[in-house]
Amino acid sequence: MTVWPDTVVQTCIVHLMRNSFRYSARQDWDAISRSLKPVYQTGTVAEAEESFLEFQEEWVQKYPAIVRLWSNAWAEVRPFLQFDREIRRIVCTTNAIESINARICKAVRARGHFPNEQAALKCVYLAVMALDPTGKGRARWTQRWKQALNAFDVAFDGRLSAHRR
């Protein structure tokens, strides 16, 4: 799990947050979320460690399992924190992925069965294409990703734009 970009590390923050809520009472979820946000949204690893120490001081008495959960996973979180904020924001964004997955599942369930693999692929293709029937979603998508694309290009030393030369 220490090699980047491994899918376990990419979704590490999302799963840590979900597991943190599993160990806490519902009325504390908002407060815990606010306390953990500086840990994974800071600019540097040192700032993240400081934020985690503050979180630990605040919550260790009430929820020691959450502190232990994050402490045990810190080796996997650390490589993630070395990337720019824009990259981390994109990596942590699972809403779009989960939305597409839900649409595909809904289309497949509605159909029931498929006579062959080609029919199943066609159903999935049509479900994905129905997400943006006008084609204007791509323009909105690229606007949200401009900062992340710049950060990726800098972080990976031009490998993204190498094919354009």
N, C-alpha and C positions, 0 to 999 in steps of 0.2 A: 504494500500500500504506500510505500514511500516514493515510488516512481511517478513522475508527472508526465503526461496527463493521463492518469488512470481514472476510469469512471467512478471508482470508489472515492477518490480524492475530490473529484469534481463535485460530487453531490454530498461531500462530507459535511458541510455547514448545514445544509437542508436537513440531513438526517440527525445531526447533533441537536438542532433546534427541536425537531419532532420528538426525539428521545428525551430531551430535557423536559418537555411538557408532559411526557408520560410519568415522570417522577414528581411532578408538582401538582398542586391543587389548581383548579380552573381559575379561581379568583386571582392567582398570582401570575398567570401567563403573560399578561401585558407588562407587568413590572419586570419579570424575568427577561422578556424579549427586549425591553428598553435597556436593561443592564447588559445584555449580551451583544447588542448591536455595535457598540464601540469596539468590541473585541474583534469582530470580523470586518468592520468597515474602516479601520484606521489606516493610516498611510504606510506605516512601517511595522516590522515584526516587534521591535522594542515597544512601540506604543501599544500594540496588541497585547503584549505580555503585561504591561502596566494596567491596561484596562481589565485584563483577566484577573490580576491580583485584586483590583477594586471589586470586581464581581465576586471573587472568592470571599473577601472580607464581609461583603454584604449578605451573602446567601449561604455560607458554609454551615451556619448553625441550624438553619431551617431545612435546607436541602443539600446535605453532604453528597448524596448520590449524583447530583447534577455537576457539582464541582469535580468529583472523581471521574465522571464521564468525560468532561472536557479535558481534564489533566491526562487521562489515558490516551485520548485521541490527539493530543497536542503535536505529536510527531507527524501526523498526517495533515494537520491544519497548517503547520509552519510553512511548508513549500507553497501552499495556496496563498499565504499572506505576502509572499515575496513578489507577487504580480501587482500591477497597477490596479487602482480601484475600478477602472472601467472594465478590465478583464474579469475581475472578481464579480462584478455586477452581472455580467453576461453569463458567467459560469454558474452562478447561483440562481439565475432566473429559470425556473422550471415550469412556470405557468404556461408558456407557449407550448412546450413539449407535452405537458400533461393534457392541454386542450386538444392538440392534434391526436394524441393517443385516444382520448375519450371519443372524439368524432369517428375515428377509424373503428373503434370497438362498437360504437352504436351502429355504424353502417354494416358491419359484419354480422352483428346480432340480428339486425332487421332482415337480412338476406337469409340467414339460417344455415344453408349449406351451399357448396359450390361443386359443379361437376368436374372441374379441373383447376389446376394452379393458375392458369391464365385468367379464368373468371374471377378468382380471388384477388389477383393483382389488379384487375380492371376495377373491381369494387373499391379497393384501397385507393387507387389513383383518382377515381371520381370523388371519393370522400375528401381527399386532400385538395383537389381542384375546387371543390365547392366551398372551401374555407375563404377563398378570395375570388369570387366570380367576376368582379370588375377589373381585377389586375392592379388596383390602386394600393393594395396592401404592401406591395413591394417597395413603393416610394416611402411609405411610413416606416417600414422595417429598416430600410437603409439609413434613414435619418437617425433612428435610435442607435444604430450600430456604428456610426461614423467615428465617435470617440473611441470605441472599443477596437475598431479596425486600425486606427492610428496607433493605439497602445500595443496591439498585437504585432504590427509591423516594426515598431521600435524594439519591443521585447525579443522578437525572433529575428532581428537583424536583417530585415528586408526580404525574408523568405516568402512572404505573402505577395510582394510585388515583383519578385524575380521573373515570373513568367511574362510580365508585361514589357520587359525591356527588349 
